[in-house]
């Protein structure tokens, strides 16, 4: 199971769902240490800002970040949940969750995007993360089109914890 949440709900989600793996997508100045209940090698820390174009002083998502995410997903045995979070639980974390659905399953990208929308009306996956993954995963634009099809999420300042099945 994949659980997705904002930083403010991270520790309660860890207590409730006992994940074996954690993905943190935060800006470099806000990055957290590995929670004590997890081994450091089971915590992927992607220090990126929630942007889609380069900006002075900010870290734009890059292919190397997606490669790290895909490798980390491959290391997960799915015996216990994986928790994915960003600052607000709306953009970077939902993009990573969508990428995970597409990477871990032989699934239609549109089906995965529709499932994301059904579980998280607030989801607004970071378009650059999705585009980079689409390229690296040789999806020929289908991941980008699928995210565009579901449209913008319902506006909220912070997303709520939600889950997605790791296996579809």
C-alpha positions in Angstrom: 0.0 0.0 0.0 1.1 3.5 -0.7 0.2 6.3 1.7 0.5 9.9 0.7 0.3 12.9 3.1 1.6 16.4 3.9 4.6 16.9 6.3 2.2 18.0 9.1 0.7 14.5 9.1 3.9 12.5 8.6 4.5 11.3 12.1 0.9 10.3 12.8 0.9 8.5 9.5 4.0 6.6 10.5 2.5 5.7 13.8 -0.8 4.5 12.2 0.6 2.7 9.1 4.1 1.5 10.1 5.7 2.0 6.7 8.9 0.2 5.8 9.9 2.9 3.3 9.6 6.7 3.2 9.9 9.2 0.4 10.4 12.8 1.4 10.1 15.5 -1.3 11.0 18.8 0.3 13.0 21.8 -0.5 16.6 21.6 0.7 16.0 23.9 3.7 13.0 21.9 5.0 14.4 18.4 4.5 13.8 16.2 7.5 16.1 13.6 9.2 15.1 10.0 8.9 12.5 9.1 11.6 14.0 6.8 14.2 11.6 4.0 13.4 13.1 3.7 9.9 16.5 2.6 8.6 18.2 5.4 6.7 18.6 3.3 3.5 14.8 3.0 3.5 14.3 6.8 3.4 14.6 8.5 0.1 15.2 12.2 0.5 14.6 14.2 -2.7 15.6 17.8 -2.0 13.6 19.7 -4.7 11.4 22.7 -4.7 7.8 22.5 -6.0 8.5 24.3 -9.3 8.3 23.4 -13.0 10.8 25.8 -14.4 14.2 26.9 -13.1 14.3 29.7 -10.6 17.3 31.4 -9.0 18.1 29.9 -5.7 15.7 27.0 -6.0 16.2 23.3 -6.9 14.3 22.3 -9.9 13.3 18.6 -10.3 15.7 16.7 -12.7 16.0 13.3 -14.3 18.5 12.3 -11.6 15.7 12.7 -9.0 13.4 10.5 -11.0 16.1 7.8 -11.5 16.6 7.8 -7.7 12.8 7.4 -7.1 12.5 4.6 -9.6 15.5 2.7 -8.1 14.0 3.2 -4.6 10.7 1.9 -5.7 12.4 -1.2 -7.2 14.1 -1.8 -3.8 10.7 -1.9 -2.0 9.4 -5.5 -1.4 5.8 -4.3 -0.7 5.6 -6.3 2.5 4.9 -3.2 4.4 3.5 0.2 3.2 5.5 3.0 1.6 4.8 6.5 2.8 5.3 9.4 0.4 5.1 13.0 1.6 5.9 16.6 0.6 5.2 19.9 2.3 1.5 20.1 1.5 0.7 16.7 0.2 -0.7 18.1 -3.0 1.9 18.4 -5.8 5.3 16.7 -5.4 4.0 13.7 -3.3 1.0 13.1 -5.6 3.3 13.2 -8.6 5.6 10.6 -6.9 2.6 8.5 -6.1 1.4 8.6 -9.6 4.9 7.7 -10.9 4.9 4.8 -8.5 1.6 3.5 -9.7 2.8 3.6 -13.3 6.2 2.1 -12.5 5.1 -0.7 -10.2 2.2 -1.9 -12.4 1.5 -2.8 -16.0 -1.3 -0.3 -16.0 -2.8 2.2 -18.4 -1.5 5.7 -17.4 -5.0 7.1 -17.7 -6.4 4.5 -15.3 -3.7 5.3 -12.8 -4.4 9.0 -13.1 -8.2 8.5 -12.6 -7.5 6.4 -9.5 -5.3 9.1 -8.1 -8.1 11.7 -8.7 -10.7 9.4 -7.2 -8.7 9.0 -4.0 -7.4 12.6 -3.7 -9.6 15.3 -5.1 -6.9 17.8 -4.0 -4.1 16.1 -6.0 -2.2 18.4 -8.4 0.8 16.4 -9.5 3.9 18.4 -10.3 3.9 18.5 -14.1 7.7 18.5 -14.4 8.1 15.4 -12.2 5.5 13.6 -14.3 7.1 14.8 -17.6 10.6 13.6 -16.5 9.2 10.2 -15.4 7.2 9.9 -18.7 10.5 10.4 -20.6 12.6 8.0 -18.5 9.9 5.4 -18.5 9.4 5.7 -22.3 5.6 6.4 -21.9 5.6 8.7 -25.0 3.6 11.5 -23.4 0.8 9.3 -22.0 1.6 10.1 -18.4 1.5 13.8 -19.1 -1.8 13.5 -21.1 -3.4 11.5 -18.3 -2.5 14.1 -15.7 -3.9 16.8 -17.9 -7.0 14.8 -18.4 -7.9 14.6 -14.7 -7.4 18.4 -14.5 -6.5 20.5 -11.5 -7.4 19.3 -8.1 -9.9 21.0 -5.8 -8.0 23.9 -4.2 -6.9 23.3 -0.7 -4.0 24.6 1.4 -3.0 21.1 2.5 -4.0 17.6 1.3 -5.3 14.9 3.6 -3.7 11.5 4.1 -4.9 9.0 1.4 -3.9 5.6 0.1 -3.3 3.9 -3.2 -2.9 0.2 -3.8 0.7 -0.6 -4.7 -0.6 -3.4 -6.9 -3.4 -2.8 -9.4 
